[in-house]
Amino acid sequence: MSMITNEAVNRAIDYILQHIHEELSVDDVAAHCHFSKYHFSRMFKKETGESVHAFIRRMKLEQSAFRMKVEPERTVTDIGCEFGYSPSNYSWMFRQRYQTNPVSFRRNVEQATVRHAFMHLDAAALRSPGAHGGEGSVSGTYSCLESFEECDRKITIRNLPDYFVLYERRIGSYRHLSGQWDEFIGKYREFVTRDTQFLERTFDDPVITDADGCLYDICMSVDRSAVNADALKVSAPMYNTCTIEGGKCAVYPYKGLGKHIYAAYQTIFTVWLPRTPYTLDYRSGFDIYHKVDSRSGYLEMDICMPLKEQ
């Protein structure tokens, strides 16, 4: 796990993700952050271990792969074009990243999802087709995924507010996330009030992104007036603030062990979403924590998936 502490690099990452469907160059990103191309390129690679160009290319491919997973009704060509690729170039670039072509990837992504190490499968988790969601359905084969009906009963569609947060951005496995909260809260304890909300923002699906290379933010809501260059006097050597955009979201209330959150996410992506009229927006998803027991790993949280306005 590594932490990205440089505020300019974090602004650059946000800018890239917000404009991932556009033609993006290193010059564009450096200019947005008010640095020369060469100075910014060195700074970005030092923080992330990746060049700006490589990061943009990887994000485009990973975001397009995720869209193939959650928007099965769209063609591969359409998704590739959305991210700036011609059909032939997209297939070649995709194969370089995933060692398979986009069509084969889409055909096998459900199996890759349920067989991922994060699913904590064992032999008893396999069911006969049709036992839990109909023949051929993902939830019908694997009991670790809820049926559409179970998931749909839990989910509500809400318009959520924006959240102004203080955050730390990290690159690493989501497995380690729950153990980082005590350190984070202790570091910024003086900003915790009765109204503080604790959130995490996740940017990657570990089925698509290497598990140890996932990008995520650990966040706490703060009073905007209390966080400025003069007022912010904490013991931590770094800080970043941003606004997490709310808006229309599918909200799934999760109660259980942290190691099983992956199954809840994948139920939403592969079981619930394809059978609804909703489409995921390009805003980042986030979780709002209500209870965490660091000793047992039990937690209660709302998984908030941004939806496009219909």
C-alpha positions as CSV (number, residue, x, y, z in Angstrom):
1,M,0.0,0.0,0.0
2,S,1.2,3.5,-0.8
3,M,-0.3,6.9,-0.1
4,I,-0.5,9.7,-2.6
5,T,0.2,12.9,-0.5
6,N,1.0,15.4,-3.2
7,E,-2.0,17.7,-3.6
8,A,-1.2,18.6,-7.2
9,V,-0.9,14.9,-8.2
10,N,-4.3,14.2,-6.5
11,R,-5.8,17.1,-8.5
12,A,-4.4,15.6,-11.6
13,I,-5.9,12.2,-10.9
14,D,-9.3,13.7,-10.3
15,Y,-9.0,15.7,-13.6
16,I,-8.0,12.6,-15.5
17,L,-10.9,10.6,-14.2
18,Q,-13.4,13.4,-14.8
19,H,-12.2,13.7,-18.4
20,I,-11.4,10.1,-19.2
21,H,-13.7,10.0,-22.2
22,E,-11.8,12.9,-23.9
23,E,-8.5,13.1,-25.7
24,L,-6.0,13.7,-22.8
25,S,-2.4,14.6,-23.1
26,V,0.4,15.0,-20.5
27,D,0.4,18.7,-21.5
28,D,-3.3,19.0,-20.7
29,V,-2.9,17.5,-17.2
30,A,0.2,19.5,-16.4
31,A,-1.4,22.8,-17.5
32,H,-4.5,22.0,-15.4
33,C,-2.2,21.7,-12.4
34,H,-0.1,24.8,-13.4
35,F,3.2,23.0,-13.8
36,S,5.6,22.5,-16.7
37,K,5.2,19.2,-18.5
38,Y,8.6,17.9,-17.5
39,H,8.5,18.9,-13.8
40,F,5.0,17.6,-13.4
41,S,5.8,14.3,-15.1
42,R,8.6,13.6,-12.7
43,M,6.5,14.5,-9.7
44,F,3.6,12.3,-10.9
45,K,5.7,9.3,-11.4
46,K,7.5,9.7,-8.1
47,E,4.1,9.7,-6.3
48,T,2.3,7.0,-8.2
49,G,5.0,4.8,-9.7
50,E,3.5,5.4,-13.2
51,S,4.0,8.0,-15.9
52,V,1.1,10.3,-16.6
53,H,0.7,8.8,-20.1
54,A,0.6,5.2,-18.7
55,F,-1.9,6.2,-16.0
56,I,-4.2,7.7,-18.6
57,R,-4.0,4.7,-20.9
58,R,-4.6,2.3,-18.0
59,M,-7.6,4.2,-16.7
60,K,-9.2,4.3,-20.2
61,L,-8.8,0.6,-20.6
62,E,-10.0,-0.3,-17.1
63,Q,-12.9,2.0,-17.2
64,S,-14.0,0.6,-20.6
65,A,-13.6,-2.9,-19.3
66,F,-15.9,-2.0,-16.3
67,R,-18.5,-0.6,-18.7
68,M,-18.5,-3.9,-20.6
69,K,-19.3,-5.6,-17.3
70,V,-22.1,-3.4,-16.1
71,E,-23.6,-2.4,-19.5
72,P,-24.1,-5.7,-21.2
73,E,-26.6,-4.2,-23.7
74,R,-23.9,-2.0,-25.3
75,T,-21.6,-3.2,-28.1
76,V,-17.9,-3.5,-27.6
77,T,-17.3,-1.1,-30.5
78,D,-19.6,1.5,-28.9
79,I,-17.8,1.3,-25.6
80,G,-14.4,1.5,-27.2
81,C,-15.4,4.5,-29.2
82,E,-16.6,6.2,-26.1
83,F,-13.1,6.1,-24.7
84,G,-11.5,7.3,-27.9
85,Y,-10.5,4.0,-29.6
86,S,-11.2,2.8,-33.1
87,P,-12.4,-0.8,-33.2
88,S,-9.1,-2.3,-34.4
89,N,-7.0,-0.1,-32.0
90,Y,-9.2,-0.9,-29.1
91,S,-8.9,-4.6,-29.6
92,W,-5.1,-4.4,-29.9
93,M,-4.7,-2.1,-26.8
94,F,-7.1,-4.3,-24.8
95,R,-5.2,-7.5,-25.6
96,Q,-1.9,-5.8,-24.5
97,R,-3.5,-5.0,-21.1
98,Y,-5.6,-8.2,-20.4
99,Q,-4.0,-10.8,-22.7
100,T,-7.5,-11.4,-24.3
101,N,-9.7,-9.5,-26.7
102,P,-12.7,-7.4,-25.5
103,V,-15.3,-9.9,-26.7
104,S,-13.7,-12.8,-24.9
105,F,-13.3,-10.7,-21.8
106,R,-17.0,-9.8,-21.7
107,R,-17.9,-13.4,-22.2
108,N,-15.8,-14.5,-19.2
109,V,-16.1,-11.6,-16.8
110,E,-19.0,-13.1,-14.8
111,Q,-17.0,-16.2,-14.1
112,A,-13.9,-14.1,-13.2
113,T,-16.1,-12.1,-10.8
114,V,-17.4,-15.0,-8.8
115,R,-14.1,-16.9,-8.8
116,H,-12.0,-13.9,-7.6
117,A,-10.1,-14.5,-4.4
118,F,-12.0,-11.7,-2.7
119,M,-15.2,-13.8,-3.0
120,H,-14.0,-16.2,-0.3
121,L,-15.5,-19.1,-2.2
122,D,-15.3,-22.7,-1.0
123,A,-16.8,-25.9,-2.4
124,A,-19.9,-25.4,-0.4
125,A,-20.5,-22.0,-2.0
126,L,-21.3,-23.6,-5.4
127,R,-24.9,-24.2,-6.1
128,S,-26.8,-26.0,-8.8
129,P,-28.1,-23.7,-11.5
130,G,-31.5,-22.3,-10.8
131,A,-31.3,-22.5,-7.0
132,H,-31.0,-18.8,-6.4
133,G,-31.9,-16.8,-9.4
134,G,-32.7,-18.8,-12.4
135,E,-30.8,-21.1,-14.7
136,G,-27.8,-19.4,-16.2
137,S,-27.8,-16.5,-13.8
138,V,-24.7,-15.7,-11.7
139,S,-26.6,-15.7,-8.5
140,G,-28.1,-19.0,-9.5
141,T,-24.7,-20.7,-9.5
142,Y,-23.0,-19.0,-6.6
143,S,-24.7,-18.7,-3.2
144,C,-22.4,-15.9,-2.1
145,L,-24.3,-13.6,-4.4
146,E,-27.8,-12.5,-3.5
147,S,-30.7,-13.0,-5.8
148,F,-32.1,-10.0,-7.7
149,E,-35.2,-10.1,-5.4
150,E,-33.1,-10.0,-2.2
151,C,-30.9,-7.2,-3.5
152,D,-33.8,-5.2,-4.9
153,R,-35.6,-5.3,-1.6
154,K,-32.7,-3.6,0.1
155,I,-31.8,-1.0,-2.4
156,T,-33.4,2.4,-2.4
157,I,-33.0,5.2,-4.9
158,R,-32.1,8.5,-3.3
159,N,-30.8,11.9,-4.0
160,L,-27.8,12.4,-1.8
161,P,-26.1,15.7,-0.9
162,D,-22.5,16.6,-1.7
163,Y,-19.9,15.9,0.9
164,F,-17.0,18.2,1.6
165,V,-14.3,15.9,2.9
166,L,-10.8,15.7,4.2
167,Y,-9.2,12.6,2.7
168,E,-6.1,10.4,2.2
169,R,-5.7,8.7,-1.2
170,R,-4.0,5.3,-1.3
171,I,-3.0,2.7,-3.9
172,G,-3.3,-0.9,-2.7
173,S,-5.5,-3.8,-2.0
174,Y,-9.0,-3.1,-0.6
175,R,-8.3,-6.0,1.8
176,H,-6.2,-3.6,3.9
177,L,-8.7,-0.7,3.9
178,S,-10.6,-1.5,7.1
179,G,-7.4,-1.6,9.2
180,Q,-6.5,1.9,8.1
181,W,-9.4,3.7,9.7
182,D,-8.1,3.9,13.3
183,E,-4.9,5.5,12.1
184,F,-6.8,8.0,9.9
185,I,-9.3,9.0,12.6
186,G,-6.5,9.4,15.1
187,K,-4.5,11.6,12.8
188,Y,-7.4,14.0,12.3
189,R,-9.2,13.6,15.6
190,E,-9.6,17.3,16.3
191,F,-11.9,17.6,13.3
192,V,-14.3,14.9,14.5
193,T,-17.6,16.3,15.7
194,R,-21.0,14.7,16.4
195,D,-22.0,15.5,12.8
196,T,-18.9,13.9,11.2
197,Q,-19.5,11.3,8.6
198,F,-16.9,8.8,7.5
199,L,-16.8,7.8,3.9
200,E,-14.6,5.9,1.5
201,R,-14.4,6.5,-2.2
202,T,-13.4,3.6,-4.5
203,F,-12.4,4.0,-8.1
204,D,-11.7,0.4,-9.2
205,D,-13.2,-3.0,-9.5
206,P,-10.6,-5.6,-8.4
207,V,-11.9,-8.0,-11.1
208,I,-10.5,-5.5,-13.6
209,T,-7.7,-3.7,-11.8
210,D,-4.8,-5.6,-10.2
211,A,-5.9,-6.2,-6.6
212,D,-2.8,-4.4,-5.2
213,G,-3.2,-1.5,-7.6
214,C,-6.7,-0.2,-6.6
215,L,-7.2,3.5,-6.0
216,Y,-9.3,4.6,-3.0
217,D,-9.9,7.5,-0.7
218,I,-10.4,7.4,3.1
219,C,-12.5,10.4,4.0
220,M,-14.2,12.3,6.8
221,S,-16.7,15.1,6.3
222,V,-15.5,18.4,7.7
223,D,-16.8,22.0,8.0
224,R,-15.5,23.8,5.0
225,S,-14.8,27.0,7.0
226,A,-12.6,25.0,9.4
227,V,-10.3,23.7,6.7
228,N,-8.2,26.4,5.2
229,A,-4.5,27.2,5.1
230,D,-4.6,29.1,8.3
231,A,-7.1,27.0,10.4
232,L,-5.8,23.6,9.5
233,K,-3.2,22.8,12.1
234,V,-3.0,19.0,12.6
235,S,-0.1,16.8,13.5
236,A,-0.3,15.0,10.1
237,P,2.3,16.3,7.5
238,M,-0.2,16.2,4.7
239,Y,-3.9,16.8,3.9
240,N,-6.2,17.0,0.9
241,T,-9.8,18.1,0.6
242,C,-12.4,17.7,-2.1
243,T,-16.1,17.5,-2.6
244,I,-17.7,14.1,-3.2
245,E,-20.6,14.6,-5.5
246,G,-23.9,13.2,-4.4
247,G,-26.9,13.2,-6.6
248,K,-29.0,10.3,-7.7
249,C,-27.7,7.0,-6.2
250,A,-28.7,3.4,-5.6
251,V,-28.1,2.9,-1.9
252,Y,-27.5,-0.6,-0.6
253,P,-27.4,-0.9,3.3
254,Y,-24.6,-3.4,4.1
255,K,-24.3,-5.1,7.5
256,G,-21.6,-7.8,7.9
257,L,-17.9,-8.6,7.9
258,G,-15.6,-6.3,5.9
259,K,-14.2,-9.3,4.0
260,H,-17.6,-10.0,2.4
261,I,-18.2,-6.5,1.0
262,Y,-16.8,-7.6,-2.3
263,A,-19.8,-10.0,-2.7
264,A,-22.3,-7.2,-2.0
265,Y,-20.6,-5.0,-4.6
266,Q,-20.6,-7.7,-7.2
267,T,-24.3,-8.6,-6.5
268,I,-25.1,-5.0,-7.4
269,F,-23.0,-5.0,-10.6
270,T,-23.8,-8.4,-12.0
271,V,-27.2,-9.4,-10.6
272,W,-29.2,-6.3,-9.7
273,L,-28.1,-3.6,-12.2
274,P,-28.6,-5.6,-15.5
275,R,-32.3,-6.2,-14.6
276,T,-33.1,-2.6,-13.8
277,P,-33.7,0.4,-16.0
278,Y,-30.8,2.2,-14.3
279,T,-27.3,2.9,-15.7
280,L,-24.3,3.7,-13.5
281,D,-23.1,7.2,-13.9
282,Y,-19.4,8.1,-14.3
283,R,-19.2,9.8,-10.9
284,S,-17.3,7.7,-8.4
285,G,-19.1,5.4,-6.0
286,F,-18.7,5.8,-2.3
287,D,-19.5,4.2,1.0
288,I,-20.9,5.9,4.1
289,Y,-19.9,4.2,7.4
290,H,-22.3,4.0,10.3
291,K,-20.5,1.4,12.5
292,V,-17.1,-0.2,12.5
293,D,-15.8,-2.8,15.0
294,S,-12.1,-3.1,14.2
295,R,-11.6,-6.1,16.4
296,S,-14.3,-8.3,14.8
297,G,-14.3,-6.8,11.4
298,Y,-18.1,-6.2,11.6
299,L,-19.4,-3.0,10.0
300,E,-22.5,-1.2,8.9
301,M,-22.4,1.0,5.9
302,D,-24.3,2.4,2.9
303,I,-22.9,1.4,-0.5
304,C,-23.8,4.3,-2.8
305,M,-23.7,3.8,-6.5
306,P,-24.2,6.9,-8.7
307,L,-26.9,6.6,-11.3
308,K,-27.4,8.5,-14.5
309,E,-30.5,10.7,-14.7
310,Q,-33.0,9.1,-17.0
